[in-house]
Amino acid sequence: MKNKLFLLLYTIGFFWSCYSPEVPGETSPEITLLGEDKVILNVGDSYIEPGYSAIDKEDGDLTSFVTVSGVVETDHPDTIILTYSVIDSDGILVQVCRTIEVGFIWEYTELPMGKDFIYLTKYMDISNNGHYIVYLSESGGADILVVSCIGEEWVLSREGGYSAVSISGDGKTIVGLKIDLVDIWELVDNSWVLSYSLTCTGYRYYLDISDDGSCFVILNSHDTFQVFSLMNDVWSSEITAHTNIDAVQCISMSGDGDTIVLSDYLPPRGAPPLEVPTYQGEITVYSNDEGLWSMVYNRFGPSTSSFFGYSVDVSYNGDVVAVGTPFLERNGAVFLFFQTGGQWSSTSRQLMSIDAQYGTSVSLNDEGTLLAVGAPYYDIDNIAIDSGLTDLSKISLTGFNESSSNYLLSEDAAGFLFGYGVLLSGDGNTLVNYVKEAGILIVDFSNHHLCIE
């Protein structure tokens, strides 16, 4: 049996109840629903009523007197409440409800991956069109594995040892980081060829590459990053010191290669020990001006212990930055930062689910109009504990489009930790989830409408 994922249009602010009063001294009829109280349908499916029955001790069988209110339309995602009502000869009204969830159901492709991959964006990447996915065979001392959407597979190995990997948006260049080397692989006649091997001093396992593969950035110490650029078939590099962030934990480069975002959510190095450690977090944005990198924006987290900057991503042109803050007020949150004419503005959103760790992972499409956010410890219906979800939302310069938020859920699998890591392709048509207890799950949305228009 194949596993499935369910995409549900998110609606808020509605609470439903069925009216079944208790009348002292009177016996109420009973309505029994056949089938499940909650039915999940794919968009376009037909709803077939499972049936129901009604019995009263005095009036006997009242099934034929039951009325059903509510209409099931499956041409779009929705949550529908069917209400079943019956009145006995004493005028006692009884109601029960059935919930119909209409959404998109996808089967997903699964790839094996080690279960200790905490930071997905260090160990995995995806091309803009979703055709190529690269990932490491294990976290540390690893080979680079490449798969295509048509089932092709390659193993890029040079005595292993890769600690991070990234693929260009055009899918033609792969960069693998070792302790003191950067290997650059290029796609030639449907084969991956090692074309360059560059010396570096990177040991922090972070890198990211531009969409055209002409530049990439690595974090080569706590307080410097190194940008490599290709010009006339010659690679050169420049080391830039960053003094605002003490111990960078995440790094992201824009598709055009002109913006770099650094984040740190851990306490400063050398700080005195505290009874309650400070994990406020911080991000810094750098911009490229003819080869010179300078800081253009800096922001601290909203509060202590919020882990602001636990995950970051940036749009193609660097004008939209997404920052995960999974421990803010126990719910978690994601912050969006927008740059217009040199001025920055921000907005944020929380998932109102205690300890869901919303913001553990974030990913933007190239245009910065679609955002994926992982909440791996979300509990489905408070029953499937830690099953997890991924939130897909349309965004604009005014912030989140609340009417366009979608939840991609695992199939009620307790402990699945769906959304532990998310990657969205540049075109927004392919979503990759790293699931801590399963591996890599790939969902192709290219032939489906995501209800985000």
N, C-alpha and C positions, 0 to 999 in steps of 0.2 A: 504494500500500500504506500503510495507516494505521499510525502508531506505537503501541506498546503499552507499558504499565508492568506490572511483576510484583510482587505483594505476597506475601511469604514469611514464614511464621511462623518466628521466630528461635529456634533451639535452640543450646545451647552444651554443651561438655564431652564430645562424642562424636567419636571418630576411628575411621574404618573402613579396613580393609585386607583384601585378598584373598590367600589363602595359595597360593603357587606355588613350592614348594621346588625347588632345583637338586640333582639327584642325579648325582654324578660318574660318568661313563662311560655314562650312560643318556640316551636321547632322550625328552624330555617331549612329550606331546600339545599341540596348540595349539587354543585356543578363539577364534573370531572372532565378534565381535558385529556384527550387521547394524544399520544405523541409527546413532544417536548414543549416545555413552557417557553423556550427560546429557540427560534428557528433561524438559521443563517442561510441566505440565498445569494447566489451570484447575480449580478446585474443581467437582466434579460431572461432569467429563469422564470418558470411558472410556479405560482404558489398553489399547492394542493392542500386543502383543509384536512388535517388528520382526523378531525371529528371530536365529538363531545357527548356527554350525557348529563341528565339532570334527574335527581330523585328526591321526592319529598315523602316523609313518613305518613302523612295524612293523604296527600293527593296522588301519591304513586309516581309513575313515570311522567316527568314534565319535559322530556327532551324536545318534543315537537313545539314547545312554547318558548324555547330559548331563542333570543335574538342576538345577532352578532353585529356590532358596530365597528367601523373602520374599514378602509379600503387598502388592499395591498397592490401597489404599483411598483414594478421592478425595473422600470426603464432608467432609474437613477438611484444612487446610494441614498438610503434613508433608514430611519428607525420608526417602525410602525407598531402601534399598540392596538391589538384587537380586543374588544371588550365583549364578553359573553354574559348576558343578563337573563334572569328569569324571575317571575313574581308568582308566589303561590296564592292559594285561595284566601289566605289571611292578609294578603297585600304585602307580604314580606319580600323585599327585593334583595337578590344576591347577585354579585358580579365577580367574575374572575377574568384575568388578562393573560394574553399570550403576546410575547414580543417577537417581532419579525425584523431581523437585521438584514438589510440589502446592501451589498458591497461588491468588491471585486475579489475573486479568489484566484490566486496563481499557484501553479506548481513551480518549485524553484530548483535550480541546479545547485548541487552541493559539491564542494571540493574539500579534501582533507586538509587540516591545518593543525599545528600544535595547539594545545590548550592553555599555553602560558603567554599568549600574545596580548599584552596589555594595551599597547599603543598601535592600533591598526595602521595608521598612516606611516609608521616607520617600516613596517614589514610588508606593505601591500600598496598597490596603486592600480589605476584604471585609465585607459585612453579616453579621449573625449567622446568617441562614438560607441564606447563600450565593447569594441571588438577585441581588445587585448586586456588581459588582467595579469599582473605580475605579483608574485609573492615569494616569500622565503620558505624554504623547506622546514625550518625551525627557527626559533628566536636566538640567533647567535651561532656563529660557525656554520653558516647555511649556504646552500646553493640557491640560485635564482630560478624559479619555475615560471614559465610563461604559458598561458592557455589562450586560445582564441575562441570566439563565439561559435565557430563551426567545428570545434573539437580538436584543433591542432594543439600539440604540446611540444615544448622545448625545455631543456634543462641547461642553464648557463652556469658552468662550473669552472672555477680556476682554483682548485684546492680548497673550495668552500670558503668559509670565513666571512661571508657577507653579513653585515649587521643592519643594513637598511637598503631600501630599493625604491626607485621612482621611475615612471615611464612618462615620456613627453605626451602632450595632448594629442599630437598627430599620430602617435603610436609607432614612431620610427626610431626612437632612441630610448635606451634603458641605461640608467646609472646605478651602479652597485657600490656601496661604501664598505671599505674594510678599515682596519685601524689606521693604516698609513697610506692607503691607496684608494683611488677612485677609478673603477673600470667603466668604460663607456662602450656599450654594445649598440650596433646599428643594424637595422633590418635591410638585408640585401638579398634580392631574389628569393624571398620567403624563407630566408635563413638569418639567424642572428649571429653577427660577426663582431668579435672584439676588435674595436678600431683604435682605442686609446686607453692608456693606463697612466694616470696622473698621480703625482705625489701630493699628499695632504697630511695634516696633523689631526684629522678628525677622530674623536674617540667617543663622542656623545651620541652617535647613532641617529642623527637627524639630518635629512636632506630633502630637497624638493627641486623639481625641474620645470622650466617654462614649457609652454605649449608647443613651440617649434623646436625645442631641444637645443637651442643655441646658448642657453645659460642655465646654471643650477647653483644652488646654495647649500653649503653644509655648515653645521655648527661644529667648529673645531676646538672650542674650549668653552669654559663657563662664561667668558667675557669677550669673545670674538666670534665672528662668522666669516666665512670665506665664499666669495662669489666667483665662479668660473665662467668665462665667456669665450665663445668660439668666433673667430674672425679670420677669414682667408685661410681656413683649414688649420689654424693655430689656436690652441687653447691658452688663455692667460687667466690669472686670478688676482684678486685683490682682497686683502684682509681688513675688515672693519671692526673697530672696537665698539662694544655697546656697554655703557656704564649704568644704564637705568635698571636693567634687569640683572639680578645677581646670579641666578642659576636657571638658565633657559630649559624649559621642559618640552616645548613644542615650537615648530617653525613651519611657516607656510609661505610659498612664493606665488605671486599672481601669474596668470597665464601669459601675460605680456612680458614678464620678467623684470618689471620695474618697481614692484612693491614686495616687501618682505615683512611678515608679522612674526614677532617673537612673543612667547608667553612664559610665565613662571608662576606657579601656584604654591611653591614650597617656601618655608622660612628662609631668610638670608643665611648664607654660610657664615659661620663664626658667631652667630647670634647666641646670646645666653639662653640656656634651657628654660622653658616656661612650663608651668603646670598644665596650661592649655595652649598647645602650639598655635601659632598664627599662620593660617593658610589663606590669607586674604586674596593673594594673586594680583597679577599685573600683566598688561600687554604693552608692547611698543611697536609702532609702525615706522618702517624705514622706506624712503623713496630714492630712486636712482635718478641722478641728473648728470648725464654724459659720463657715466662711470664712477661718479662720486655718490656714496650712500650717506644720507643724513636722516636723522629722526624727524618725523613730521607730526607724530601723535603719541601720547602716552596716557594710560588710564589704569588706575588701581581698581581692585574689586570692590563690591558694594559693602562687604562686611568681613569680619574675621571668620575663618573656617568655612568660607563659601567655595573655595577652590576655583576662583575666577581664573580662566585660562587653562583649565584642564584639557580642553580641546579648542583648536582654532582652525579657521579656513578663510580664504580670501577669494573674491571674484576675479575674473580675467583681467579687468582694468584696475583692480585695486581699490575700487570705490565702495565696496561692501565687505565688511569683516564680520564673521560670526564667531562668538566666543561662548563656549560651554562653561557652565557654573553649576556642577551637579549637586552641590551640597548646600546651596542657598536656602535657608529656612527649611531644611530637610526635604523640600519638594524638588529642588533643582531648578535651573533656569537657563535660558539662552539669551545672550545680548547681541544685538545687531548695531553696528556702527556704519554710518553713511558719510562719505566725503563728497561735498559739492563745493566747487570753487575754493578749495583750500580750507573749508570749514567742516568740522565734524559734528554730527548729531547722533543720538542713540535712542534705542528703544529696547524693551525686553519682554519676555513672556515666561510664565511658569506653568508647569503641568501640576494641577492640584491633586497630587497623589503622593502621600507621605512616603518618603524613602525610596521613590522610584529612580532617583539619580538621573533626572532629566537633564541632558547636556553632557553626559559622559562622552559622547562623540557628536561632532557636527560636520556637515559637508554641504557646500554650495555648488550649484551649477555655474557654468562660465559666466552667464549673464548676471548672476547674482539675484535671480528672480525666484529661485526654488531652493528651499533649505530642507535638509534631512537632519533630524535630531534623534539620538538614541536615548532610551530610558530603560536600561536592561533589568531594573528591579521593579518594574511595574507589575502589579498583580491583576490579572484579568478577572473581573467580577469578584475580587477578593477570594477567589477559590484557587486558581492556578498561580501559586505564589512564585514570584520572580520569573514569570514567563517572559516579560519584557515587551517593548514595542518600539517602533520607529515612527516618528511624526514627520509627515511631508507637508510643507506649507508654502504657499505662494507669498512672496514679499515684494514690497515696492519701497520707494523713498519715504513713504508715510508709515512704514512698518509692516506688521503682519496683516494679511487679509484673513481675518478670523473666519469668514464664511468659506474659506478654501482649505482649511486644515483637514488632513487625512491621517488616520492612524493605520499603520501596517502592523498587524498583530501576528504573533505566532499562533499555532493551532492549539491553544489552551495547554501548552506544555509546561508544567511546573518546573522551575529551575533551568529553563531553556536559555535565559538571559539574552533574548533577542534584542538587538540594538546595542550590544556591548561595543561594537565598532561599526560605523557606517561610512560608505564612500558612494558619492553620487557622480556619475559620469558628467563630462562637461556639457553634453546636450540634454542632460536630465532624463534620459530614457532608460538608464540602467542603474539599479541600486544594488550595492554589495553590502551585505551584513556579515560581520564576523561574530559568530555565536560561540561563546566560550565553551559550551559543552557539545558543539557539533562541528564547527569548522566554518568554512566560507559558504554563504548562501547568496546566490545571484538571482535577481528578479529583473526580468526584461519587461518594461512598460511601453515599448515602442509601438505596439499595436493596440494600446488601450488608452482610454481617456481617463486622466487622473482626477477629474472634477476639480481642477484648480484654476479654471479660466474665470 
